[in-house]
Amino acid sequence: MVKHVGIQNLALNLVLHHLGKHVESTATWIDTTGGFSPENACQLLECIEVIHWLMVQMCPYCHYYYSQKPPSVLARLQISLAFDIDAAQAIADHLIQNIDVRTTTYPFT
């Protein structure tokens, strides 16, 4: 259980960082356990914002990059519940059909 939570937190941290850096991006979190915690996402986001603030203080060149106030990161994170493989496949199919490849960046750049 602890290992699963650690991996989930790492993935969530990567998604939140990406959304913070790419203000026009959106993300879909497919929750297969029902364990997604909005409170945990808020705590991770606050930590990321503190790290960005510290970087601005230490690096004058980082000021422009980290001083931009993006639209709410959590508002661009869609949570989808999928407790079985059929539900997960339906979500994946929907995402594939609706993705705009002209504005997609790969990987987390």
N, CA, C and O atoms as a DFTB+ gen file, in Angstrom:
436 C
 N C O
     1  1       0.822      -1.196       0.000
     2  2       0.000       0.000       0.000
     3  2       0.866       1.259       0.000
     4  3       0.589       2.204      -0.739
     5  1       1.909       1.274       0.825
     6  2       2.775       2.454       0.897
     7  2       3.464       2.691      -0.431
     8  3       3.589       3.835      -0.868
     9  1       3.916       1.619      -1.085
    10  2       4.580       1.754      -2.378
    11  2       3.616       2.341      -3.405
    12  3       3.999       3.205      -4.195
    13  1       2.375       1.878      -3.398
    14  2       1.370       2.381      -4.347
    15  2       1.131       3.869      -4.134
    16  3       1.041       4.625      -5.102
    17  1       1.028       4.295      -2.887
    18  2       0.803       5.710      -2.586
    19  2       1.990       6.548      -3.039
    20  3       1.800       7.648      -3.558
    21  1       3.206       6.055      -2.856
    22  2       4.398       6.783      -3.286
    23  2       4.442       6.972      -4.794
    24  3       4.779       8.051      -5.281
    25  1       4.105       5.937      -5.520
    26  2       4.083       6.021      -6.980
    27  2       2.982       6.980      -7.430
    28  3       3.178       7.773      -8.350
    29  1       1.831       6.900      -6.779
    30  2       0.720       7.790      -7.113
    31  2       1.093       9.250      -6.839
    32  3       0.775      10.130      -7.639
    33  1       1.759       9.509      -5.722
    34  2       2.182      10.875      -5.401
    35  2       3.215      11.381      -6.392
    36  3       3.179      12.549      -6.777
    37  1       4.135      10.522      -6.812
    38  2       5.125      10.913      -7.811
    39  2       4.435      11.285      -9.124
    40  3       4.738      12.319      -9.718
    41  1       3.510      10.439      -9.569
    42  2       2.795      10.724     -10.822
    43  2       1.992      12.019     -10.701
    44  3       1.984      12.830     -11.626
    45  1       1.320      12.216      -9.572
    46  2       0.538      13.433      -9.370
    47  2       1.441      14.663      -9.353
    48  3       1.089      15.705      -9.906
    49  1       2.600      14.542      -8.721
    50  2       3.563      15.645      -8.689
    51  2       3.991      16.017     -10.107
    52  3       4.070      17.200     -10.438
    53  1       4.265      15.028     -10.936
    54  2       4.666      15.286     -12.325
    55  2       3.546      15.973     -13.107
    56  3       3.795      16.910     -13.867
    57  1       2.322      15.507     -12.918
    58  2       1.186      16.099     -13.630
    59  2       0.978      17.547     -13.190
    60  3       0.795      18.427     -14.032
    61  1       1.003      17.802     -11.886
    62  2       0.795      19.162     -11.382
    63  2       1.905      20.100     -11.840
    64  3       1.643      21.249     -12.195
    65  1       3.139      19.615     -11.831
    66  2       4.261      20.440     -12.303
    67  2       4.080      20.773     -13.787
    68  3       4.289      21.912     -14.203
    69  1       3.696      19.786     -14.568
    70  2       3.477      20.003     -16.000
    71  2       2.366      21.026     -16.236
    72  3       2.512      21.922     -17.068
    73  1       1.262      20.894     -15.510
    74  2       0.158      21.836     -15.662
    75  2       0.552      23.239     -15.224
    76  3       0.084      24.226     -15.792
    77  1       1.408      23.329     -14.216
    78  2       1.878      24.639     -13.775
    79  2       2.803      25.299     -14.780
    80  3       2.816      26.523     -14.915
    81  1       3.571      24.492     -15.480
    82  2       4.531      25.020     -16.454
    83  2       3.866      25.320     -17.798
    84  3       4.241      26.279     -18.471
    85  1       2.908      24.530     -18.182
    86  2       2.234      24.669     -19.478
    87  2       0.798      25.116     -19.230
    88  3      -0.095      24.292     -19.034
    89  1       0.587      26.422     -19.240
    90  2      -0.686      26.999     -18.803
    91  2      -1.868      26.686     -19.722
    92  3      -3.016      26.893     -19.330
    93  1      -1.618      26.201     -20.912
    94  2      -2.718      25.850     -21.803
    95  2      -2.997      24.347     -21.812
    96  3      -3.876      23.877     -22.534
    97  1      -2.249      23.604     -21.012
    98  2      -2.422      22.154     -20.953
    99  2      -3.568      21.772     -20.033
   100  3      -3.944      22.513     -19.124
   101  1      -4.107      20.599     -20.298
   102  2      -5.060      19.966     -19.401
   103  2      -4.597      18.534     -19.188
   104  3      -3.781      18.021     -19.955
   105  1      -5.106      17.898     -18.166
   106  2      -4.729      16.511     -17.895
   107  2      -5.942      15.762     -17.367
   108  3      -6.834      16.343     -16.750
   109  1      -5.953      14.478     -17.618
   110  2      -6.989      13.604     -17.072
   111  2      -6.316      12.586     -16.176
   112  3      -5.406      11.874     -16.599
   113  1      -6.768      12.521     -14.937
   114  2      -6.263      11.560     -13.960
   115  2      -7.284      10.431     -13.905
   116  3      -8.434      10.652     -13.523
   117  1      -6.876       9.231     -14.280
   118  2      -7.777       8.083     -14.223
   119  2      -7.549       7.389     -12.892
   120  3      -6.521       6.748     -12.673
   121  1      -8.526       7.530     -12.007
   122  2      -8.445       6.975     -10.657
   123  2      -9.069       5.585     -10.676
   124  3     -10.281       5.444     -10.838
   125  1      -8.239       4.561     -10.510
   126  2      -8.717       3.183     -10.570
   127  2      -8.998       2.593      -9.196
   128  3      -9.476       1.463      -9.093
   129  1      -8.708       3.341      -8.143
   130  2      -8.913       2.826      -6.788
   131  2      -9.899       3.652      -5.972
   132  3     -10.321       3.223      -4.898
   133  1     -10.268       4.821      -6.462
   134  2     -11.114       5.718      -5.686
   135  2     -10.331       6.453      -4.620
   136  3     -10.912       7.047      -3.711
   137  1      -9.017       6.414      -4.730
   138  2      -8.168       7.004      -3.694
   139  2      -7.651       8.396      -3.997
   140  3      -6.857       8.934      -3.225
   141  1      -8.084       9.000      -5.112
   142  2      -7.601      10.339      -5.406
   143  2      -8.067      11.296      -4.324
   144  3      -9.237      11.299      -3.940
   145  1      -7.143      12.102      -3.840
   146  2      -7.451      13.031      -2.762
   147  2      -7.229      14.462      -3.227
   148  3      -6.089      14.854      -3.475
   149  1      -8.295      15.255      -3.352
   150  2      -8.111      16.659      -3.709
   151  2      -7.248      17.399      -2.685
   152  3      -6.491      18.303      -3.038
   153  1      -7.369      17.008      -1.423
   154  2      -6.546      17.634      -0.377
   155  2      -5.069      17.365      -0.614
   156  3      -4.240      18.264      -0.467
   157  1      -4.733      16.126      -0.983
   158  2      -3.343      15.773      -1.275
   159  2      -2.839      16.547      -2.486
   160  3      -1.700      17.014      -2.493
   161  1      -3.674      16.686      -3.508
   162  2      -3.298      17.447      -4.701
   163  2      -3.021      18.899      -4.327
   164  3      -2.059      19.490      -4.819
   165  1      -3.850      19.479      -3.466
   166  2      -3.637      20.864      -3.023
   167  2      -2.330      21.004      -2.252
   168  3      -1.595      21.973      -2.446
   169  1      -2.039      20.049      -1.386
   170  2      -0.785      20.091      -0.616
   171  2       0.421      19.992      -1.542
   172  3       1.385      20.740      -1.381
   173  1       0.378      19.079      -2.508
   174  2       1.490      18.959      -3.460
   175  2       1.652      20.235      -4.271
   176  3       2.775      20.674      -4.522
   177  1       0.545      20.828      -4.681
   178  2       0.595      22.058      -5.461
   179  2       1.196      23.200      -4.642
   180  3       1.965      24.000      -5.175
   181  1       0.861      23.286      -3.372
   182  2       1.452      24.308      -2.506
   183  2       2.960      24.113      -2.392
   184  3       3.710      25.090      -2.402
   185  1       3.414      22.867      -2.283
   186  2       4.856      22.593      -2.227
   187  2       5.547      23.017      -3.514
   188  3       6.634      23.595      -3.475
   189  1       4.925      22.735      -4.654
   190  2       5.500      23.133      -5.942
   191  2       5.606      24.655      -6.014
   192  3       6.613      25.182      -6.484
   193  1       4.574      25.363      -5.551
   194  2       4.601      26.828      -5.586
   195  2       5.695      27.380      -4.683
   196  3       6.333      28.372      -5.033
   197  1       5.926      26.764      -3.534
   198  2       7.006      27.198      -2.643
   199  2       8.358      26.975      -3.309
   200  3       9.234      27.837      -3.235
   201  1       8.533      25.839      -3.953
   202  2       9.793      25.560      -4.654
   203  2      10.014      26.593      -5.759
   204  3      11.129      27.089      -5.924
   205  1       8.973      26.922      -6.512
   206  2       9.097      27.927      -7.571
   207  2       9.469      29.280      -6.975
   208  3      10.311      29.986      -7.530
   209  1       8.855      29.653      -5.852
   210  2       9.172      30.925      -5.200
   211  2      10.645      30.948      -4.762
   212  3      11.327      31.958      -4.935
   213  1      11.126      29.852      -4.205
   214  2      12.528      29.778      -3.788
   215  2      13.465      29.896      -4.980
   216  3      14.510      30.539      -4.885
   217  1      13.104      29.289      -6.091
   218  2      13.951      29.374      -7.286
   219  2      14.038      30.809      -7.789
   220  3      15.101      31.256      -8.219
   221  1      12.924      31.530      -7.738
   222  2      12.935      32.937      -8.163
   223  2      13.860      33.743      -7.265
   224  3      14.579      34.622      -7.741
   225  1      13.846      33.449      -5.968
   226  2      14.693      34.181      -5.027
   227  2      16.181      33.906      -5.274
   228  3      17.019      34.787      -5.082
   229  1      16.497      32.691      -5.697
   230  2      17.902      32.295      -5.846
   231  2      18.450      32.547      -7.248
   232  3      19.665      32.647      -7.423
   233  1      17.584      32.649      -8.237
   234  2      18.052      32.748      -9.616
   235  2      17.333      33.889     -10.326
   236  3      16.141      33.778     -10.613
   237  1      18.032      34.978     -10.614
   238  2      17.369      36.102     -11.272
   239  2      16.817      35.752     -12.651
   240  3      15.856      36.374     -13.104
   241  1      17.405      34.778     -13.315
   242  2      16.936      34.384     -14.639
   243  2      15.639      33.579     -14.577
   244  3      14.934      33.452     -15.578
   245  1      15.328      33.039     -13.404
   246  2      14.116      32.245     -13.239
   247  2      12.889      33.113     -12.986
   248  3      11.766      32.611     -13.006
   249  1      13.086      34.407     -12.748
   250  2      11.979      35.262     -12.346
   251  2      10.844      35.256     -13.367
   252  3       9.685      35.061     -13.000
   253  1      11.159      35.463     -14.625
   254  2      10.101      35.512     -15.631
   255  2       9.374      34.173     -15.731
   256  3       8.146      34.120     -15.787
   257  1      10.147      33.106     -15.753
   258  2       9.575      31.777     -15.935
   259  2       8.614      31.431     -14.804
   260  3       7.523      30.919     -15.055
   261  1       9.007      31.706     -13.564
   262  2       8.201      31.295     -12.418
   263  2       7.280      32.395     -11.901
   264  3       6.471      32.128     -11.013
   265  1       7.367      33.600     -12.409
   266  2       6.510      34.663     -11.904
   267  2       5.176      34.719     -12.634
   268  3       4.278      35.460     -12.234
   269  1       5.042      33.939     -13.701
   270  2       3.778      33.914     -14.421
   271  2       2.734      33.193     -13.571
   272  3       2.986      32.091     -13.084
   273  1       1.576      33.799     -13.392
   274  2       0.511      33.173     -12.597
   275  2      -0.436      32.457     -13.547
   276  3      -1.270      33.092     -14.192
   277  1      -0.310      31.124     -13.637
   278  2      -1.154      30.390     -14.570
   279  2      -2.581      30.283     -14.056
   280  3      -2.837      30.471     -12.866
   281  1      -3.516      29.979     -14.964
   282  2      -4.866      29.676     -14.502
   283  2      -4.785      28.518     -13.506
   284  3      -3.814      27.761     -13.510
   285  1      -5.760      28.385     -12.690
   286  2      -5.737      27.360     -11.651
   287  2      -5.342      26.000     -12.217
   288  3      -5.972      25.484     -13.139
   289  1      -4.297      25.441     -11.649
   290  2      -3.811      24.139     -12.086
   291  2      -4.884      23.079     -11.853
   292  3      -5.150      22.257     -12.730
   293  1      -5.489      23.096     -10.694
   294  2      -6.475      22.065     -10.383
   295  2      -7.723      22.173     -11.251
   296  3      -8.418      21.178     -11.456
   297  1      -8.014      23.358     -11.760
   298  2      -9.166      23.516     -12.646
   299  2      -8.922      22.832     -13.985
   300  3      -9.870      22.530     -14.710
   301  1      -7.659      22.588     -14.317
   302  2      -7.316      21.951     -15.592
   303  2      -7.001      20.474     -15.427
   304  3      -6.529      19.829     -16.364
   305  1      -7.260      19.932     -14.235
   306  2      -7.045      18.511     -13.957
   307  2      -8.406      17.842     -13.822
   308  3      -9.138      18.095     -12.865
   309  1      -8.742      16.989     -14.783
   310  2     -10.015      16.277     -14.765
   311  2      -9.798      14.918     -14.115
   312  3      -8.853      14.205     -14.454
   313  1     -10.665      14.565     -13.192
   314  2     -10.575      13.274     -12.511
   315  2     -11.655      12.359     -13.079
   316  3     -12.831      12.722     -13.117
   317  1     -11.249      11.175     -13.518
   318  2     -12.188      10.178     -14.031
   319  2     -12.034       8.906     -13.215
   320  3     -10.919       8.428     -13.003
   321  1     -13.145       8.362     -12.762
   322  2     -13.129       7.097     -12.018
   323  2     -13.284       5.934     -12.984
   324  3     -14.135       5.961     -13.873
   325  1     -12.451       4.909     -12.804
   326  2     -12.524       3.707     -13.632
   327  2     -12.125       2.520     -12.774
   328  3     -10.939       2.264     -12.562
   329  1     -13.121       1.796     -12.283
   330  2     -12.851       0.688     -11.374
   331  2     -12.672      -0.648     -12.076
   332  3     -12.390      -1.654     -11.425
   333  1     -12.832      -0.673     -13.395
   334  2     -12.577      -1.899     -14.144
   335  2     -11.947      -1.540     -15.487
   336  3     -11.913      -0.374     -15.881
   337  1     -11.458      -2.542     -16.169
   338  2     -10.722      -2.324     -17.417
   339  2     -11.619      -1.736     -18.506
   340  3     -11.148      -0.949     -19.326
   341  1     -12.894      -2.102     -18.528
   342  2     -13.790      -1.561     -19.548
   343  2     -13.990      -0.056     -19.383
   344  3     -14.013       0.683     -20.368
   345  1     -14.134       0.395     -18.137
   346  2     -14.297       1.831     -17.875
   347  2     -13.018       2.585     -18.237
   348  3     -13.077       3.666     -18.824
   349  1     -11.862       2.017     -17.889
   350  2     -10.580       2.663     -18.226
   351  2     -10.409       2.744     -19.740
   352  3      -9.946       3.759     -20.261
   353  1     -10.781       1.684     -20.441
   354  2     -10.668       1.677     -21.908
   355  2     -11.595       2.714     -22.531
   356  3     -11.220       3.375     -23.500
   357  1     -12.793       2.863     -21.991
   358  2     -13.734       3.864     -22.509
   359  2     -13.186       5.280     -22.332
   360  3     -13.315       6.119     -23.223
   361  1     -12.575       5.536     -21.177
   362  2     -11.973       6.853     -20.932
   363  2     -10.819       7.089     -21.908
   364  3     -10.708       8.160     -22.504
   365  1      -9.959       6.073     -22.064
   366  2      -8.819       6.201     -22.982
   367  2      -9.299       6.434     -24.419
   368  3      -8.737       7.264     -25.132
   369  1     -10.322       5.713     -24.839
   370  2     -10.868       5.902     -26.189
   371  2     -11.401       7.322     -26.369
   372  3     -11.168       7.951     -27.401
   373  1     -12.110       7.818     -25.371
   374  2     -12.641       9.181     -25.435
   375  2     -11.506      10.201     -25.545
   376  3     -11.591      11.148     -26.326
   377  1     -10.450      10.006     -24.764
   378  2      -9.314      10.930     -24.808
   379  2      -8.636      10.901     -26.173
   380  3      -8.285      11.947     -26.719
   381  1      -8.454       9.707     -26.720
   382  2      -7.805       9.570     -28.025
   383  2      -8.619      10.256     -29.111
   384  3      -8.056      10.911     -29.988
   385  1      -9.930      10.114     -29.059
   386  2     -10.798      10.722     -30.072
   387  2     -10.826      12.243     -29.971
   388  3     -11.051      12.925     -30.971
   389  1     -10.603      12.774     -28.792
   390  2     -10.750      14.211     -28.582
   391  2      -9.438      14.969     -28.408
   392  3      -9.461      16.164     -28.113
   393  1      -8.311      14.316     -28.580
   394  2      -7.021      14.988     -28.395
   395  2      -6.726      15.873     -29.597
   396  3      -7.008      15.515     -30.740
   397  1      -6.159      17.023     -29.313
   398  2      -5.752      17.947     -30.368
   399  2      -4.236      17.851     -30.496
   400  3      -3.501      18.457     -29.716
   401  1      -3.772      17.088     -31.483
   402  2      -2.342      16.840     -31.613
   403  2      -1.556      18.092     -31.966
   404  3      -0.338      18.118     -31.792
   405  1      -2.220      19.123     -32.455
   406  2      -1.501      20.349     -32.817
   407  2      -1.013      21.100     -31.582
   408  3      -0.043      21.855     -31.659
   409  1      -1.679      20.898     -30.442
   410  2      -1.293      21.634     -29.241
   411  2      -0.751      20.719     -28.158
   412  3      -0.625      21.139     -27.007
   413  1      -0.429      19.487     -28.495
   414  2       0.047      18.524     -27.509
   415  2       1.563      18.512     -27.501
   416  3       2.202      18.514     -28.553
   417  1       2.138      18.499     -26.288
   418  2       3.591      18.396     -26.148
   419  2       3.922      17.064     -25.508
   420  3       3.252      16.630     -24.571
   421  1       4.958      16.416     -26.017
   422  2       5.407      15.131     -25.494
   423  2       6.899      15.199     -25.291
   424  3       7.566      15.923     -26.030
   425  1       7.460      14.493     -24.341
   426  2       6.827      14.148     -23.082
   427  2       6.793      15.378     -22.206
   428  3       6.968      16.475     -22.738
   429  1       6.588      15.287     -20.941
   430  2       6.493      16.395     -19.996
   431  2       7.662      17.351     -20.173
   432  3       8.654      17.266     -19.450
   433  1       7.547      18.255     -21.129
   434  2       8.641      19.195     -21.405
   435  2       8.488      20.466     -20.624
   436  3       9.322      21.365     -20.739
